[in-house]
Amino acid sequence: MTEELELVFSTENKIERKKNQKKTNYTPSKGPIKIRLEKKGRGGKTVTVLYNLPFSEEKAKTLMKALQTQCACGATFKNSVIELSGDNREKVTAFLKNETY
């Protein structure tokens, strides 16, 4: 497997940067989806976190989009967890029960 390299030059050193590198650290878990509220390390902002997701990365991103629409909030998928801005535990729980997750 060959990788294309993008060369970036500076006045001091030659720096190589890998191009089109994928981050594939996601592995589905076997347990039920868990929901928790986090505030630490986020500048005082509250975030609802879903972890222990038992399905593929594509399915998790689809779920994130649906939750983002349902809760009318911002969302992201990183480090194998879904993060929704704000305290949306009740809305997420109701949505997951209705969708039989």
N, C-alpha and C positions, 0 to 999 in steps of 0.2 A: 504494500500500500504506500503510494508516494504522496507526500504532502507538499502543497505549493507554499513557498515562502514569500512573504512580502518583506522587502528590505527597507529599513528605515535608517537614515544616516543622521548623525548629529556631528557637532564640531569636535567632540571628544572621543567617542567610541562608536563602533559599528554595532547596531542593535538588530537582531532578527526577531520577527514576530510571525507566529504561525497563523495561517489563514484558514478559514472555514473549519475551525476546531469545535466539536460538539461537546457539551457537558452532559454526560449520561451517567449520573450517579443515582438515578431513581430506581428503587426496587420496591415492588408492591409488598405490603405487609399482610399478615394472615389474620390480624385481629380486627375488631370493630373500629369504626371511625370515632375518634375522640375529639372533643371540642374544649378549648380552654381560652381564657381571656388573659392577654399579656399586656403589660405596660412598661416593663423594665427594658431599658436600652432603646427606647423609641421616643425620647424627648417628651415624655408625659402623655403621649397619645395612646389611646386604647385600641387594641387590635384583637379580633377574634381569630383564633388559629385552629385549623382542622388538620390533624395528623393521624398517622396510622391508617393511611388510605389503602384499601385492599384491591385496587385495580390498576390498570395500565396508566402511563403518563398522559396519553391522549384523552382517556376517559376522565382523568383527574382535572385536566384543563377544561374539558367540556362542562364538568360539574362546577368548576370555578366560575365560568361564564354565566351559567344558570343562576348560581347563588348571587353573583354580582348584580344581575338583573332583578332578582327577587328582593334583595335587601337594599337596592338602590345605593350602592356604595362602591368604593374602589377596591380592587382585589389584585393579588399577585400570587404566582406559583413559583416558589423557590425553595431549595433544600428539602424537597419532597413533602412540603406542607403548603396548604392554601391559607393565605392571610387576607382577611377582610377588615377594612378599616371600620372602627367603631365597635360598640357592643351589640352584636347581632346574634347572640346565642339562642334566643327564643325563636327568631325567624329561621335560623339555620336548622334547628331541631325540628321545627314544624315541617320545613321543606323536605328534610331527609326522611321523615316519617311518611309523608305523602308520596314520596317517590320510591319508597321501600328500599332504602339503602341500609 
